[in-house]
Amino acid sequence: MDFAELSIFPLDSTVLYPDVVLPLHIFEPRYREMTADALEGDHLIGMVALRAGVGDELASAPSVHEIGCAGRITRHERLPDGRYHLLLSATRRFRILEELPRGAHHYRRARVAMLDEVLGDAQQVRFVRARVTEKLAEVARRARASDAELDLAQLGALAPGVFVNRLAQGLSLPAAEKQTLLEAATIEARLQLLDGMLAFHLALRAGSASAASQRVH
């Protein structure tokens, strides 16, 4: 485990995972400052999700989850009015150890412990991944929009960590469930959690469809 100091970018509905690329539009003055400083330095930003019920991320220092994910700015465009368009390539998860004094900065910074992605039991990973893939095929048959556009063949070629992280990022799951996935200690545990979440949401959809059919008849 190694340690770092990161700028902290809290959002109320965005959870970032390693191996994912996230587009961002930076418009608030303090985060324009954060972006400019990152571009002059190591290009890293720490993405963290707000805890439920803490209010608006525009507040001074709303409570955030301890586990987040660092991302490196790989592309950026500074607009004439000072806003930025960014592509953030996620690198590693981290745990916030303590927030640092802001000093002259208007954005939050923290001392963090960087977390490695641990596979877990390889046999279980293969087994649970197969179950997740079966459920994804069912999701694709039932759902619309992005969930229905899942390219299962392309996903199948990915390494297990990339596979589960891209699914966790891309699927339309509640923010609390996405945070739970991010906090899983191993890839195996993340796959197990995702398998259970998919089973739960498929069962909900099946129950809704059954209820609707009974109302029609």
N, C-alpha and C positions, 0 to 999 in steps of 0.2 A: 504494500500500500504506500502510495506517495501523496504528498500534500501540495496544495497550490493556493493562490489567491485569485479569485474570479470576480468579475462584475456579475451582478445578479439581475436578471430580467424576469420579473414575475408576471405571469398571465393567468387569467382565471379559467381558461378552457383549452390550454395547449400543453400537452405532455410530449416531450421529445425523448427519442430512444437512440442508442448508438446505431450507426450505419444507415441513418435516414437523413435526407436533405430537406430542409424546411425553408420555404420562402417567407420573408418577413418584410413588412412595411413599417418603417420607423418614423414616427411623426412627432412624438412628444419631446419637448426640449431636453429633458434630462437623459432620454435614451438616444437622442441625437449626439449628445455629449459622450455618452457611453460608447456609441459606435465609433465616433471619431477617435476616442482614446484607444479602443481596441485595434483600429486600423493602424494606429501609430505604434502599437505594441505587438502582442502575440496573436492578434486576430481572434481571441477566444471570448465567448460570452457564455455565462451559466444560465440556462433556462430552468426555471422552477415554476411549479403550479401553486396558485393560491389555495389555502385551505378553504373548505366549504363554509359559507356563511360569514366570511370576513369582510365582505363589501367590495368596493370598487378598487381595482388595481391602481387607479389614479391617486388613491390615498397615499400618505407619506410612506408608511412602512407596514402594509398589511401582513398578517401572518402567512408564511409559506411552508410548504412541505420540506422536510430535511433532505429528501432525495431528489436530485435533479439530474440534468444531463448537460454536459458542456458541448458547445458547437464552435467550429472554426468558420469564420467568414471566408468563403471561397470565391464569391463574386459580390460586387457591390456597385451601386449607381447612386451618386449623390445628385439630388434634384436641385434646381435653381433656388428653391425656397428653403433648402437645408434638410429636407426629408431624405430618407434613404430607402432604396430597394436592396435587400440582401438575400443571398443564399447562404444558409447556415448548414454546414455538414457536421452532423453529430459525431462526437468522438467517444467520450467515456462518461459513465454515470459518476456522480459524486454525492457525498454526504456533507451537509453544512455542519461545521464544527462550531463556528462562532461568526457573528457579523462583525465587521471591522468599522472603526470610526470613519465617517465619510470624508472628513477633512474638507478640502476644497471641492470635492465631487458632489454632484446633486443626485447621483444614483447610488444604489446599494452595492457593497462589496462584502465578500465573505472569505474566510479561511475554510478550505474544504479538504476532505480526504477523497482522493480519486479511487474509484471502485473498478476492479477487473470484472470482466464477463467470464464466469465459470460455467463450464458445460454441464456438469452433473453426471449422472449415470448414462453412458452412451446408448446402451440398449433401450433404456426407458425413453430416451430422447427420440429414438427411431420409432418406437411403438406409439408414443403420444403424438408425434408429428403426423403419423399416418392417420390417426383418429381426427386430428385437427383438419387435415386435408379433406377427409370425407365430409366433415361438417361444412367446410368452405364450399364444397361442390353443392351442398344443399342450400347454403346461403345464396349462392349465385343463382340457383333456380328460383328462389322465392323473392329475392330482394331486387331493388332498383338502384339506379345511379351507380356510385362508385363501388359499392359492395358487389353489384352484379357484373362489374367489369374486371373482376379478379382474373388474372392470367395464371391459372393453376400450373401450367407447364413451366412457365417462367419461374414461379415461386419454387417449384420442385427442384430447380437446379441450384438454389441458394444454400449456403451453409446454414446450419440450424439457428445460430444466433441472428443472422441477417434475416432469415425466414420469419422468425417469431417477432422480431423488432419491427420489420416493415408491415407485418399484419397488424400488430398492436397500434402502430401509428395510423394506418390507413382505414381500419374498420371503424364503423360508426358506433362506438361504444361510449357509455357515459364517462365523463372526466374522472370520476372516482375510481372506476374500474381500470381506466388507463393508468392512473397513478399506482394502483395496486400491482399492475403488471410491471411497471417500472421498478418497483421496490423489491421484486422477487430476486432472491440471492443468486439463483442459477438459471441458466437457459432451460434446464429441465423443469424447474418450478414455474417459470413463466409459461412454458408450453402447457403444463398441467392446469394452471389458472385459466389460460385462454381456452383450453378445451372445455372446462366447466362453464365458462361464460358463454361460449357459443352454444352449448347444449341448453343452457337456461334461456337464451334469447330465441332459439329455435322453438323451444317448447312454448314460450309466450306467444310467438307468432302462430303456432299451430292451434293453441287455445283460442286466440282471437279469431282465427279463420273459422274454427268450429262454431264459436258463438255466433258469428255473423251468418253462417249457413243456417243455424237453427232459427235465427230471427227471420230470415227470408222465407223459410218454410212454415 
